Amino acid sequence: MIFTYLMWLFAALFVVTGLPLALTEDEQWQRLWGGSSALSLGLFAILMAADGLVRGQIRINTSIVRRSSQPRLFFSVIALVLVAGIGVIIAAIWAIFFKD
């Protein structure tokens, strides 16, 4: 249950940190707000995968994949969501700390 609350906390942080990104024109601040927003999105995805493992089901769009009825597909979806979250976090760290 704690994963669900943390997941929605990071979803809210994704929106809250994305709003200043649209309002600033300084490149350094855009990198900071954009990276923070992407970091929140990555943590949301990781917590979504953890919540799915704990509950035994994960919701993707309008479909619910259950561990009991589709075990191979369930673990594939969990792995893909987890890897996507890690990839977004790596991109966020790159955006904040490294210049093009």
ZALUMFI-429224 format. One record per residue (C-alpha): x, y, z; residue in three letters. Coordinates in steps of 0.1 Angstrom, whole numbers, padded with zeros to 4 digits, always signed. Layout:
# ZALUMFI-429224
XYZALA
...
This chain:
# ZALUMFI-429224
+0000+0000+0000MET
+0029+0024+0007ILE
+0041+0019-0029PHE
+0007+0032-0042THR
+0009+0064-0021TYR
+0045+0070-0031LEU
+0037+0063-0067MET
+0010+0090-0068TRP
+0033+0114-0048LEU
+0058+0111-0076PHE
+0031+0115-0102ALA
+0021+0148-0086ALA
+0058+0159-0084LEU
+0061+0151-0121PHE
+0033+0177-0128VAL
+0045+0202-0102VAL
+0081+0202-0114THR
+0070+0203-0150GLY
+0050+0235-0146LEU
+0080+0258-0140PRO
+0097+0243-0170LEU
+0072+0259-0192ALA
+0076+0293-0176LEU
+0114+0297-0176THR
+0136+0306-0205GLU
+0170+0302-0188ASP
+0187+0270-0201GLU
+0202+0261-0167GLN
+0168+0263-0150TRP
+0151+0244-0179GLN
+0176+0216-0173ARG
+0170+0216-0136LEU
+0132+0216-0138TRP
+0131+0192-0168GLY
+0155+0168-0151GLY
+0135+0170-0119SER
+0103+0163-0137SER
+0118+0133-0156ALA
+0133+0120-0123LEU
+0099+0120-0108SER
+0085+0102-0138LEU
+0112+0075-0135GLY
+0106+0070-0098LEU
+0069+0068-0106PHE
+0076+0039-0130ALA
+0098+0021-0106ILE
+0072+0023-0079LEU
+0045+0012-0103MET
+0065-0020-0110ALA
+0070-0025-0072ALA
+0033-0020-0065ASP
+0025-0045-0093GLY
+0048-0071-0077LEU
+0032-0066-0043VAL
-0004-0066-0055ARG
+0000-0093-0081GLY
-0015-0072-0108GLN
-0005-0041-0129ILE
-0027-0018-0148ARG
-0014-0005-0182ILE
-0039+0019-0198ASN
-0072+0000-0196THR
-0058-0035-0193SER
-0050-0053-0161ILE
-0024-0080-0162VAL
-0026-0104-0133ARG
+0002-0127-0121ARG
-0022-0156-0114SER
-0037-0157-0149SER
-0008-0146-0171GLN
+0025-0152-0152PRO
+0049-0148-0181ARG
+0033-0117-0195LEU
+0030-0102-0160PHE
+0067-0105-0153PHE
+0076-0092-0187SER
+0054-0061-0181VAL
+0070-0056-0147ILE
+0105-0059-0162ALA
+0097-0034-0190LEU
+0082-0008-0167VAL
+0111-0012-0143LEU
+0137-0008-0172VAL
+0118+0022-0186ALA
+0119+0039-0152GLY
+0156+0033-0148ILE
+0162+0046-0183GLY
+0142+0078-0176VAL
+0162+0083-0144ILE
+0195+0080-0163ILE
+0183+0105-0189ALA
+0172+0129-0161ALA
+0206+0127-0144ILE
+0222+0133-0178TRP
+0200+0163-0184ALA
+0207+0179-0151ILE
+0244+0174-0148PHE
+0259+0170-0183PHE
+0257+0195-0211LYS
+0252+0185-0248ASP
